Amino acid sequence: MSGNNEDAQRIAHTLKGVSATLGIEQVRAYALSVEVDIHESCSEAQLSADIDVLRQQVTVAESVIREVLRV
């Protein structure tokens, strides 16, 4: 695994753990998918699709957090 892939997998793993701690299940689930995609060298199309959904779920979580904090 190249250094970039290791870094990306580590970031996905960290995001998975943090989102689990915060109870943000959809972010956790898609961070796991991205982590597995990278580990298993899935197709670029599959990885890209999972990253897109992860990005959407992070945006939703951010909106909810802002709403709760009224920021």
Disulfide bonds with the S-S distance in Angstrom:
none
